Amino acid sequence: MPTQEITLSDQELQVVKEVQQALGLETIEETIEFLARQRIQEMLAKLAGQELKRNYRHLL
């Protein structure tokens, strides 16, 4: 996977550390990757739902 450098504020870093601890992940990088994947999955599900609604309307 390509590496992308990101900059976090102190507050954002603290939240990521809390998530890291809650999930039992070893590194900040793993935690950020997990959160990014979760967000992408949510966005894809939303887009799929919109597509299903759009197709359903055409059937009516």
C-alpha positions as semicolon CSV with decimal commas, in nm:
position;residue;x (nm);y (nm);z (nm)
1;M;0,000;0,000;0,000
2;P;0,136;0,346;-0,083
3;T;0,259;0,551;0,209
4;Q;0,098;0,889;0,266
5;E;0,228;1,124;0,532
6;I;-0,036;1,298;0,740
7;T;-0,015;1,562;1,008
8;L;-0,232;1,540;1,317
9;S;-0,306;1,806;1,573
10;D;-0,234;1,723;1,937
11;Q;-0,605;1,666;1,994
12;E;-0,637;1,437;1,689
13;L;-0,330;1,240;1,797
14;Q;-0,478;1,192;2,143
15;V;-0,802;1,056;1,993
16;V;-0,608;0,819;1,766
17;K;-0,407;0,696;2,067
18;E;-0,729;0,631;2,257
19;V;-0,868;0,434;1,962
20;Q;-0,538;0,247;1,934
21;Q;-0,558;0,143;2,296
22;A;-0,927;0,050;2,273
23;L;-0,867;-0,169;1,966
24;G;-0,543;-0,316;2,098
25;L;-0,343;-0,212;1,794
26;E;0,035;-0,183;1,815
27;T;0,109;0,137;1,625
28;I;-0,045;0,472;1,539
29;E;0,000;0,383;1,171
30;E;-0,207;0,064;1,211
31;T;-0,475;0,261;1,389
32;I;-0,495;0,531;1,122
33;E;-0,505;0,264;0,850
34;F;-0,788;0,085;1,034
35;L;-0,986;0,407;1,072
36;A;-0,932;0,499;0,706
37;R;-1,051;0,156;0,590
38;Q;-1,359;0,179;0,812
39;R;-1,446;0,519;0,668
40;I;-1,397;0,398;0,312
41;Q;-1,624;0,100;0,379
42;E;-1,891;0,332;0,521
43;M;-1,870;0,558;0,217
44;L;-1,892;0,262;-0,023
45;A;-2,195;0,125;0,160
46;K;-2,363;0,464;0,141
47;L;-2,290;0,490;-0,231
48;A;-2,420;0,138;-0,289
49;G;-2,737;0,225;-0,101
50;Q;-2,787;0,537;-0,310
51;E;-2,738;0,334;-0,626
52;L;-2,991;0,077;-0,510
53;K;-3,244;0,351;-0,434
54;R;-3,182;0,510;-0,774
55;N;-3,230;0,177;-0,952
56;Y;-3,541;0,098;-0,748
57;R;-3,704;0,427;-0,848
58;H;-3,648;0,344;-1,215
59;L;-3,836;0,017;-1,167
60;L;-4,148;0,193;-1,038
